[in-house]
Amino acid sequence: MLTVMELSAPSARSRARTCNNPTTTGFRVSDALWVVLEPLIPVFLNTHRFGGECRRVPHRRCADTIFYVLRTGCQWGALRHTDLCTKSTAYDRFRSWVEAGVFLKL
C-alpha cells in the first residue's frame, strides 16, 4: 500500500536523458531538408539598444524542435521534458520564421 509521501513525491529519473532519445531523435531535420530550409531562414538583426550577441541556440536545433511540435502535436510548454531547445526559444523562432514566410516557401 502506498503512503501519502510516496504519492506526492516526484519520482527520480532512473537514467539521464541522452541525445539518442528515440522519442525526439525521430523528428530531426534531415540533411536534405536542411539544405533547402537553411537559405530561407531570415538573418537575425539585433534591435536591442545595447546590442548583444548572436543567437545562442543554432537554427538547426530550433528547426528540430519546431518540426517535433508540428509533427507530434506536442504543446510548446511540454518541451521542457525533452532534450530539445526551450519553449520560448522555439516559439519565438517559429513566429519569426512564419512572419518571414519560411514554411510557405518550402
C-alpha positions in Angstrom: 0.0 0.0 0.0 1.3 3.5 -0.9 1.7 6.2 1.7 0.9 9.8 1.1 4.6 10.7 0.9 5.1 8.1 -1.9 2.2 9.5 -3.9 3.2 13.2 -3.7 7.0 12.9 -4.0 8.3 13.3 -7.6 10.0 10.2 -8.8 13.7 10.5 -9.7 14.7 9.5 -13.3 16.3 6.1 -13.4 18.6 7.3 -16.2 19.9 10.5 -17.5 18.5 12.0 -20.7 20.7 11.3 -23.7 20.9 12.7 -27.2 19.7 9.5 -28.7 16.3 9.6 -27.1 14.2 7.7 -29.7 11.1 9.8 -28.9 12.7 13.0 -30.2 15.5 11.9 -32.5 13.0 10.5 -35.0 11.9 14.1 -35.7 15.4 15.5 -36.5 15.5 17.6 -39.7 17.2 15.5 -42.4 20.3 16.8 -44.2 18.3 17.1 -47.5 15.6 19.2 -45.8 18.2 21.4 -44.1 19.8 22.2 -47.4 16.5 23.6 -48.6 15.5 25.2 -45.3 18.7 27.0 -44.3 18.8 29.6 -47.1 15.2 30.5 -46.3 15.8 31.4 -42.7 16.0 35.2 -42.2 19.1 36.8 -40.9 19.0 37.8 -37.3 19.0 41.5 -36.7 19.5 42.5 -33.1 17.5 45.7 -32.4 18.3 46.0 -28.7 19.8 49.3 -27.9 22.8 47.7 -26.1 23.5 45.3 -28.9 24.2 41.8 -27.9 25.5 38.6 -29.1 24.2 36.3 -31.8 21.6 33.7 -31.1 22.7 31.1 -28.7 20.7 28.2 -30.0 21.6 27.0 -33.5 18.9 27.3 -36.2 19.0 23.6 -36.9 18.3 22.7 -33.3 15.3 25.1 -33.3 14.1 23.5 -36.6 14.3 20.1 -35.0 12.1 21.4 -32.1 9.6 23.2 -34.4 9.1 20.1 -36.6 8.8 17.9 -33.5 5.9 20.1 -32.2 4.3 20.3 -35.6 4.5 16.5 -36.3 3.5 15.3 -32.8 1.1 18.0 -31.7 3.2 18.4 -28.5 2.4 21.5 -26.6 5.1 24.2 -26.5 5.2 24.1 -22.7 5.9 20.3 -22.7 9.3 20.9 -24.5 11.0 21.2 -21.1 10.6 17.4 -20.7 12.6 16.8 -23.9 16.2 17.2 -24.9 15.2 19.8 -27.5 15.5 23.6 -27.0 13.3 25.6 -24.7 9.7 26.5 -25.5 10.4 30.3 -25.6 13.3 30.0 -28.0 11.5 27.5 -30.3 8.2 29.5 -30.3 9.9 32.9 -30.9 12.0 31.4 -33.7 8.8 29.7 -35.1 6.9 33.0 -35.1 9.8 34.9 -36.8 10.0 32.2 -39.5 6.3 32.3 -40.1 6.4 36.1 -40.5 9.2 35.7 -43.0 7.2 33.1 -44.9 9.8 30.3 -44.5 7.2 27.5 -44.3 5.3 28.8 -47.3 8.4 28.7 -49.4 9.2 25.0 -48.6 
